[in-house]
């Protein structure tokens, strides 16, 4: 594609890492295998305080491959005081030379044509951001297959594992909000869209991920609960944007669109469904002493049923658009499990959202901020 590519802007790929020594090699190898012209992109690795030898490993890797034929320019930035990954990513952006900035993580493996697919939409000067698909590597266990199925059917937004922005647009809106511990990717996406830039999704720009928590239902449940709880900070900040009816526009016929109601459904419906379920159970218990309240309990329980049915219909109907992509063994078995997986996700994420809105974790957040402040004061 190098000689025939009509639009080849310089790209800066930014990878924020912390204690990624076990996985970073596959990520860097994937960058060296990119089909995008190697003289038209750089890789900036920003370390946020690794203690497992990640820095030494990356430095050795860069030296080892510096003299390779058709080598990729790689740089390491370390010593960044880090409250979260947003700090590291912003530091990488400020050091970048590219017109386009792309993000992935130190435990991800971009496909060979990742940049080749991700960059062409920027030939339209109105495009401020382009996102791609996140796939899962370990498809031997049912949990990873279910999450991969869910991701293919539902994710049409921007996640830090696989997203890119026009640097001008990214800086214009203030970069990542470093006060957010989660959902900073959705926050900056909404700000860029609100600033009038077009944002598009390219299904062919794939990044593969193998999170260790996917090997345990318990660990995965904790992760989903924490994500939902942490998302509340972004929702509180961006609530005004979430209700605006603005859409991702099509680019050359096959770029998916995402509307704001999907954000509402993703973040609020699980919480509402859990509230209806909890209220109905409470009312039914009280109805043992005040019988007429059972009517109210039935009504609230009915609202829970309606909410769950809508979530299930919404999520399951999305499977129709990916049926040709699904190549798993025992596909019918996964389709059977999928509604139960969606129901379980809805309950867990709903509880996480409720917990976040109630501020039950405020004391722990205070301690975390206090610890982070102490650690940032320690001389590097």
N, C-alpha and C positions, 0 to 999 in steps of 0.2 A: 504493500500500500504506500510505501514511502515516496516513490517517484510519481505515482498517480494521484496522490492526495492533494486536492486543491487548496485545502485550508489546514495549515500546520502551525498553530501558535505555540509559543514556548509554554510549557506546563511545569508547575512545581508540585510534586507529590509530597505531602506532609504526613508523616507517621509519628504519632505520639506514643511513647512506650514507657513502661515502668515494670521492671522485673519480667521482661519478655524473653529472657535468654533461651528458653526451651523452644520457642516458636519463631523468633525473629528471622532465622536463616531462611525458612521457606518463604517468608514475606519478601525478603530482599532478593532471593533467587527469582521470584515471580516478577519483580521489577526489571531484572536483567533480561528476562525472556519476553518483555513487551514487544509487540510488533510496531508500536509507534516509534518513529525515528529516534534513536538514542541521543542524537545531538540536539533534540528539541524538547527534552525534559530533564529535570533534576529531581533527586530524591533527598528530602531533608528529614532526618530522624531526630526527634526532640525527646530527650530523656528527662523524665520528671522525678528523678531521685531513686534510680534502681540500686538495689543492694545485692543482686544475685550475679554480678559480673556481666550484666548486659552491655555496659559501656565498653568494657575491654573487648568483648566479643565483636561488637559492631566496629570498633576501631580496627581490629585485626581483619575483619571481613572487607572493609573498605580498602585497606592496604593490599590485601590478597588479590583483589580484582581490579585495582587501579590501572594495571598495565594490560588488562584484557583487550583483545581486539573488539572494537565497537562497544567500549565500556560505557557504563552509565555514571554520570556525575552524582556521587553520593556524599552528603555532609552530615556530620553529627553535631548537635547542639546539646550541651549538658549543663548542669548546674542551675536549671530553671527552678526557682521557688514555686512549688506547685500545690495549689489547693485542689485541683482537679485537672482532667485532661484538657479542658478548654484553655487553661493558662498555657499549656505546652503547644497546643495547636495555634493559638494566637501568636506566640513567640516565633513559631515556624513561618507563619504568614509574613511577619515583619522582616524576616531574613530572606524571603523568597524573591526570585527574579522573574517568575512566570507571569504571563498575562492571565493565565487560568491557574487556579489552585485546586488540587484534588486531594481528598483525604481517604486514608484507610488506616487499619490498625495493625499492631505488631503480632497479632495472632490470626491474621487473615491472609488469604492467598488470592490476589486478583488474577483473573483469567488472562491469557496471552493477548487477547484483543480488547482488554479493559479500556485502556486509553484510546485505542483506535475507535471504539464505539462511543465512548463518553464525550469526546471532544468535538466532532463535526457539528452538532447543533449550535455551537457558539459562532458559527459563520453568520447566524442571524444576530445582528447587533442588539436586538431587544432581549435576547436570552441572557439571564443573569445567573442561572443555576441549572445543572443537569445531574440527576441521580440515576443510580442503577439498581440491579437486583442483588439481594443477599441470599446465597444458597448455603446449604449445610453439608459438610464433608462426610461425616460419619453417618451413613444411612443404613447401618446394620441394625440399629436398635429402633424400636417403634417411636420413641420420643423424638429423636432427631428427624425421622421421616414425617411425623405429624407436624413438627415445627416447620420443616421445609415446605410441606404442603400448604400450611397456613401462610407462610411468607410469600410463596408464589402467587397465592390466590388473593392476598389482601394488601401486601405492602406496595404502595405506589408513592411513597413519600421519600424523605431524605433522612438517611442515618449516617452517622459518622464513619461507619465501616466502608461506605461506598457513596460518596457524594463529591460534587465539585461546584465551584463558583467562579464567575468572572471576578478577578481580584478587585477591580474598580467597584463592583456592586457590593462585595463583601466588606470592604473597608468603609464604603459609604454608609452602611447601616450599623457600623460599630463593632463588627466581628462577633465572635462568640461572647455571650454573657457569662463572665467568669463567676458570677454569684450563683449560677444554677449548677447543681450537682448532677442533674439528669435532664434529658429532653432539650438540651441546648441546641441540638441539631434541628429539631422542629421549630424552635424559637427563631433561629436565624433564617430558616426557610420562610417563615411567615413574615418576618420583617423585610426580607428581600422582595417577596411577592407584593407586600403592601407598598413598597417604594416604587412599584410600577414595572418591575422587571418580570419577564416571562420565566417560568421555571418548568422544566420538562423532565420526563422520565424515559429512560431507554432500557428496555428489558434485556437487550443483548450485552449490556455492560455488567458482567457478573463478577462478584467477589465471593469466595468460598470461606466458610467459617466453621470452626470445630470447637465450640465452647465446652469446657470440661463439665460444667453444670448440667449439660444435656445428657450425661450418663447416669444421672440420679434424679428421680422424680422429686425427691425432697429438696435437693439443691435447686432444681429448676423452679419449683414452687416458690422458694424463698426469693429467687431472682425476680420472678414476675411480680411478686408482692412488693418488693423494694422498688422496682421500676415504676409501678403504678403509684406508690406513695410519693416517690421523688418527682413524678410528672406534675404533681399538684403545684409545685413552685412555679413551673412554667405556665400552667393554666391560669393561676392567679394573676400572673403578669400579663398574659396575652389574651385574657378573656374577651376583650373587645374585638380582637382580630378573629377569634374563632367563630363568631356569629356573622361575619361578613360573607356575602355570597359572591366569592370570586373564585375563578377556576384556573387550573392549569390548562393552557391551550394546546391544541395539537400542533405538532411540528412534522411536516412532510407525511401526514396521514397516519402515522403509527406511534405517536408519542401519547401515552396515556394521560388522562386528566384526573385531577383529584379535587374534590370540592370540600368546602369547610364543614359540611354536615358530617363527613366521614370522621373528621377530628372530634366533633361533638359525640358521635356514636361511639368512637373508640375510647374516649376518656370518661364520658358521663354515663352512658347506658349501663355498663357493669356496676357502677356505684348505685345508680337508681334501682337496678334489679335487686341488689343485696339489701338496700334499705327497705324495699317492699317486702322481701322475704323475712327480714328481721322483724319489721313492724307487724306483719301478719302473725308470726309466731308469738310475739308478745301479746297481741290482742287476743289470740286464741287462748293463751294461758289465763289472761284476765277474765275471759268469757266464762271460765268455770265458776267465777263468783258473780259476774254481771252478764247473764246469758245473752241479752240483746246485743252485746258488742260482737257476738259471733258473726252478725251480718256485716259489720264493718271489716272484720277479719277476712271474711270470704271475698269482699270487694278488693281489699288490698292484695290478698293472695292472687286474685284474678289479674291485677295489674302486674304482678311478678310473672305470671304465666305469659301474659301478652308481651312483656318486655323480653323475656327469654326466647319466646317464639320468634320475635322480630330479629333478635341477635342471631339466632340459629339460621333463620331464613337468609339473612344478609350474608353471613359468612359462608353458608353452604352453597348459595346460588353463585358465589364467586368462583366456585370450583369449575363451573362450566367453561370458563374462559382459559383454563389451563389443562383441560383433559388430555390434549395432545402431547403435553410436555411430561406428563407423569409416566415414568418408566420403571416404577418400583415393582419388585416381586410382591405377590399377595396384595395387589392394589385394592381389591374388593374388601379385604380385611381392614385396610387403613380407612377406606371410605366408611366402613361400619363404625370404627372407633372415633372418627373425626367429630361427629356431633357431641360425643361425651367429652372430647378434648376441648371443644369450643365452650361447652357448658362449664367445665372445670376452670378454664382460663377466665371466663366471665366472672365467676364467683371469687376467684383468687384476686384478680385485678380490681374487682369492685371493692373487696375488703381493704386492699392496699390504698385505694383512692379515699375511702372513708377515713381510714387511719390518718392519711395525710391531711385531709381537710380538718379533722378534729385537732390536729397538732399534738397527738399523743407522743410523738417522737421529739418534741421540742427540747426536752432536757438532754436527749442524746445528741441532737444537732448542736446544742450549745457546747457540750463536751467535745464533740468532734472539731468544732471551730476553734475551741480553746487549745486542743492538742495540735491542730494544724498551725495555729499561731506560734506555739512553742517551737515546733519543728522547723518553721521557717526562720526562726531567730537563731537557730543553731548554725555556726559558721560552716560553710561548705568546704 
